[in-house]
């Protein structure tokens, strides 16, 4: 049946609009948005009222790979290096050893209980081994909950860096299943090569992004997103062509670029965040269309066994072993073990066996889809209660939105920063003109009790004020030390 361009656009636009509205519902009721996106895709599919027949695993995989690149790059750009540095070792352990242990335990369970061969079981385990922290934080945000200590950066780093390991294991195990002459030692060599090349290329291209953004001085601001998109896809493609892990390179390039100052940095981060959301919606809708709900019914029992092994055995064992020598306490480890929500990546990886022609590929795809749904429903719905029960929850610190924006440009070293006036600050109770501030320190706005005040020399500062200032790093640090000095401890 030939569809008109207008009908296709109406269908796509309607699904996107419904997905945006569904995200609002998800935030209100604490439901993972990805679950609603998948549900919309399933309803629009051939087994649903939409009646759209979609059975193209290759197209779904292509969309998934493009989407995953954009999601990983956006996540890297928004990752604060200062936050993840204290948990770098733990994050790397969980994203490597943790993923391997998860795949191993699920694989052994599938062999013992489901009659899979060991390689088939390991393939299933590898496919479901990666996590989705975005779902975790969307649920917590809907309940106005944050996380104490270093839990949030640990979960962000783990989820952002464990996808490459899951992809590597999936592809390697498919090669072992489909290529009789492929040996296990080839897998080890491939892993080392992928990590080394992926890290090197990610670091180099992260620097390249910042360098080009600062040096090209493009005539139109709208060309900068085109620049970052092109370099991002080059990073993935060239790294993969050099036998490296393209997903690892893209994520690392985002972290390296995000840690540097370059023109239009904030607007580019917002652009890529929007692209990441668009790609998540497109990916989940596509994967929802790809699955046939009627085919999930026969594997409900098998899916529940795999989901139980993953949630209650594989994830806790991998977390407690991976964090055995860390500073995280029992409650924090237990919470990390529980929040291993599965997202779209396992479903994308489940298309790899389909395209490889493995005889058990259809069963694996349906089992993986069911496991993702089960994990999202069970763990996602209980997440806020588990956080409160384990006492690892904390109020979310809402970031104020200021009616001004600053875009750094090449040759201008000053930055827009926030300077809070804390209790007992020497600045409190004094007029701005009395402070003797350096000429290089410019107060552009005063935030006070949800209101904004234009600064003048006679305005008296109060405790709880936040000054929005324009200054270079050295001058800001000097004034900040005067405004909020570190008082000696009393005995």
HELIX and SHEET records of a PDB file:
HELIX    1   1 UNK A    5  UNK A   29  1                                  25    
HELIX    2   2 UNK A   33  UNK A   44  1                                  12    
HELIX    3   3 UNK A   57  UNK A   78  1                                  22    
HELIX    4   4 UNK A   81  UNK A   84  1                                   4    
HELIX    5   5 UNK A   85  UNK A   87  5                                   3    
HELIX    6   6 UNK A   88  UNK A   93  1                                   6    
HELIX    7   7 UNK A   94  UNK A   98  3                                   5    
HELIX    8   8 UNK A   99  UNK A  114  1                                  16    
HELIX    9   9 UNK A  118  UNK A  127  1                                  10    
HELIX   10  10 UNK A  133  UNK A  142  1                                  10    
HELIX   11  11 UNK A  151  UNK A  178  1                                  28    
HELIX   12  12 UNK A  184  UNK A  215  1                                  32    
HELIX   13  13 UNK A  222  UNK A  241  1                                  20    
HELIX   14  14 UNK A  246  UNK A  258  1                                  13    
HELIX   15  15 UNK A  265  UNK A  290  1                                  26    
HELIX   16  16 UNK A  293  UNK A  295  5                                   3    
HELIX   17  17 UNK A  297  UNK A  299  5                                   3    
HELIX   18  18 UNK A  300  UNK A  309  1                                  10    
HELIX   19  19 UNK A  310  UNK A  314  3                                   5    
HELIX   20  20 UNK A  315  UNK A  322  1                                   8    
HELIX   21  21 UNK A  330  UNK A  338  1                                   9    
HELIX   22  22 UNK A  344  UNK A  356  1                                  13    
HELIX   23  23 UNK A  361  UNK A  389  1                                  29    
HELIX   24  24 UNK A  432  UNK A  434  5                                   3    
HELIX   25  25 UNK A  473  UNK A  483  1                                  11    
SHEET    1   A 2 UNK A 145  UNK A 147  0                                        
SHEET    2   A 2 UNK A 393  UNK A 395 -1                                        
SHEET    1   B 4 UNK A 415  UNK A 420  0                                        
SHEET    2   B 4 UNK A 466  UNK A 471 -1                                        
SHEET    3   B 4 UNK A 442  UNK A 448 -1                                        
SHEET    4   B 4 UNK A 451  UNK A 453 -1                                        
END                                                                             
